[in-house]
């Protein structure tokens, strides 16, 4: 984006992960056009107001979900393929970790989270096993939880690891990802200048469904605020170079006057 900006252009980035913020500050410290804000992007309206750029923004890009550096760092607890602390917070400085939540949540609540955010068909069995297991010792690592989930009998897909859906569900829940997405979409539309573009990259159907419906509703209402410009998928070449891109969907909308 910076490579496409002129001298008077400005790029404001928002990230709640302190490691991402530190990396951005180090990499782009010499570019006066760039500013990084350590906050959840649900604070977009506040950042825009403080910068004096409300309704002057030419483009908003929302890149949803977890990042590759977060997945690849075992210490962050996002991945079951590497053992690490059972955390999953995108901002480790705020809120409860997954381990802390699982230590006190009741069985029905755990089952509801696994079903609602992961479509996990074994949700009730897994929740029951978690509650039985924590009586003897708390679940504190990703390997512990992944092994527990894999040991629970019941229907499952043979194409993905048994823990995939549950880990996704717990991550989405602990970071309030879908709630935050709904709130930031409304803010993004309001801070855009007329003709400005809203671009959203989703990585699973729960995210994409929220984005699709929100954009569609604002484009089809009695006084439309948006014009839709369709969606795009990664090319096969991009998927070959970066397999994590294969589930991405990019949707584009334009702010109407």
C-alpha positions, 0 to 999 in steps of 0.5 A: 500500500505504501508503494502506491501512495504519493508523498501526501498519502497516509497509511494508518494501521491498527493491530491489537497484537503488541508483537505486530505493532513492534514489528511495524514500528521497526520496519516502517519507522523511517516513513512519515506517511505511516502510523501504527496504532496499538488497538483492536480495529473496533476502535477505528472510529476513535482513531479516525476522529483523533487523526482528523480523517473521518469521511476522508479515508480513501480505503479501509482494508480489514484483514480478519482472523489470526496471522501467520506469525501468531500461528507459527509461534508456539508460545502464542497457543493458537496451533495444535501442531506445536505444543505451547501454552493454551492462550490464543489471545491476539492481545496477550496483555488483555482478557482471559486466555483459553486455559483460564476460561476453560478452568471455570466455564460450565459444560453447557457454555463450552459445548455452545462455544464449540458448536456455535463458532466451530460447528463441532459435532462432538461439542457436548462430548468434548465439553464433558471430557474437558470438565471431567479432566480439569477436576484432576489437573487443569488444561494448560497446553495446546498439546493437552487439549488437542490430545483430549479432543482426539480421544473423544469418540464420535463423528468427525471429518477425516480430512482435518485434524480432530482439534481443528474446529474446536481450536477455531471456536475457542480462538474466535470466542476468546477474542470476540472476533465476530462481535468485533467484526460486526461493530467495525463494519459499521464504523468502516462505512462511516469513516470512508470518503464518498467513493472510498472502498471497503475491502474485507478479507475473510478466512472462514464462512462465519466471517464471510457470512457476516461481511456478505450480509452487511454489505448486501443490506447496505447496498440494497436498502431504500437509501443505499450507502454502498455499491458492491464490486463483487468478490475475489479468490486467491489464484492457484499460484498464490495458493501454491506459494501460500497454502493458508490463502486457499480459504480466503475471500476478498469482498469489495464495496464502494461508499456512495455519496 
